[in-house]
Amino acid sequence: MVLDLMVIGTAITLGPLHNSAFILLLSSRRGVRQGLAFLLSWLANLIAVIACVVLLTGGQPPASHSAPSTAAIAAKLAIGLALVLYGVYRHRRPPRPHGPPRWTARIDDASPATAAALAWVLQPWALVGAGAATAVDANLSTLTDWLALTGYCLLATLSLVVMEMYALRAPAAANARLNALRSWLEQHQEQLIVTLSLLAGLWLTVRSIYELVA
C-alpha cells in the first residue's frame, strides 16, 4: 500500500494543469491569499476522500480475496486501464493549439472561494480515486499506515506547498521563476499528461493484476 500511495501521490503532485493554474493564481493581485485558498481546498479534498474510505472500512483492511478487497483491486485495475488508454489517445491525437483558459482573464478579480473551487475542479479525480481504492487496505491500528496516508496527502500537495512558500519568502524572484516554469509546463503539457497517464496507469494495472492472481 505504501509504495502504491507514493506512486499515486507523485503522479498527482506533478500534474501540469493544476500547477499552471496555481502559478497564475500566485501571479495575481492577491496571489498569496488565493494560492493559500487553492492549496487548502486541494488538501482538504484529498483528506475528505481518505476520511470517507476510512469511515467505510472502519480503519480495518478487508480480508484478502473477500468481496470488498476484490472490488477495491478491480477499481484500481479499471482506473489503471483507463489512464493507459487516455495516455495513448492523447499521444496519438493530432496536436492542437492551446490558448489560455477563459477564466485566466478574470484571475485578478477572483475571490478565495473561487480559487478554492478551482482546486476542486482541477483535482485529477482518476488518480484520487486510485488513492482511495488503495487506502482501503489501511490498518489504522498501526502507526505506519497513519503515516502512509498522511504522507500521501502531503506528497500529492507538495508542489503547491513549495510554490506557496517560495512566493511568501521571495515574491519578486518567485514571480519571475514560477512564470517561467508555467511557460515550460504549457509548452510540454501534452508530453507530461501522456507520460504521467501511461506511467501511473501501467503501474496500477500491473499491480492490480498481481494482487488479483496472488
Secondary structure, DSSP 8 states (H G I E B T S, - for coil): -HHHHHHHHHHHHT-HHHHHHHHHHHTSTTHHHHHHHHHHHHHHHHHHHHHHHHHHHTTS---TTSHHHHHHHHHHHHHHHHHHHHHHHHHHS--------GGGGGGGG--HHHHHHHHHHHS-HHHHHHHHHHHTT--TTSHHHHHHHHHHHHHTTHHHHHHHHHHHH-HHHHHHHHHHHHHHHHHTHHHHHHHHHHHHHHHHHHHHHHHHH-
